[in-house]
Amino acid sequence: MADRYIEVSLAERGVQATAKLLDDRAPVTCAAVWDALPLGGDVYHAKYARNEIYALFPAFAAEEPPLENPTITPIPGDLCYFTFTGTELGTKSYGYDQDQRGTIVDLALFYERNNLLINGDVGWVPGIVWGQVVDGLDRLAEACNDLWRTGALGETLNFRRA
């Protein structure tokens, strides 16, 4: 299979990066995401994992991917896939505007070092590493830091085929 690439962007900040899908390490997850593209939604900055931005989506795969290519210590440029039930994200401390129901997919970008996927409510939260940013991480990381400092309101995180 030929290498596949996607664009990851923060729309309001006008920045994007290119990521390579890790089809050899997470084939089921890559296929599920690729088939669902384009995807976009409100962006959130992580509270627990540290240098992470993410968007939440209703489940889009016919069947949720297995935990392939897992990590609890993502590195800069990793794209991770997480699956949650609405009850796992239901406490007010998460700050979501609406009730989270059913299966929820979290597509995340890690933009700096020293991340640890642990959550005070549920413990370790392994993610599936399905992509790696290969160009533009520096610009995107700068925008992520701005998002952390000035707020995410009105910003969207988007994924589309490159």
Summary of the structure (lengths in Angstrom):
residues: 162
radius of gyration: 14.5
end to end distance: 16.1
largest distance: 43.7
contacts: 506
relative contact order: 0.32
helix: 19%
strand: 39%
